[in-house]
Amino acid sequence: MLAMLGNFEGYKPKLPGSRIEGDAGITEMEDRLYGMSHARLGSRMAQTWLLPDDVCAAILWHHDYAALADGTAGVSPAGQRNIAVTLAAQYVYCLNKMGLHDAEWKRGATFALAQLGLAQTELDVMGKKLMEELDAG
């Protein structure tokens, strides 16, 4: 998103916990407004930095949960788990620290929970316990 800020005038990033109008995800909204998404830009940047293809693919597809789940994204199982962990961490933080239900979680919860082998209630309990431990220092 930082690269989008520096290259697209008027870019207003949607941060975790932000509301997105309608059913479109953040990358669809960015494509519509700017003709580019942070996922595509980030993937291109990763390619120019010669990062592994799997890392570039994970960056490109990290918001397309259907393509990740059915395998058409071509992201390795490890890459998929990394995406799932990141999404779950964002959800836990938004819920426990901001009191918000993250819109991205609504779109990707089924994918993330399947990748992590968790039920929603298990993640909620684990997340609350983790946040309490982190707060305790």
HUVENRA-V53440 format. One record per helix or strand. SS is the DSSP state (helix for helix, strand for strand). FROM is the first residue (numbers start at 1). LEN is the number of residues. Records with the same first field share a line. If there is no record, write none. Layout:
SS: FROM-LEN, FROM-LEN
//
This chain:
helix: 2-6, 26-9, 38-11, 53-9, 65-6, 77-22, 103-14, 120-17
//
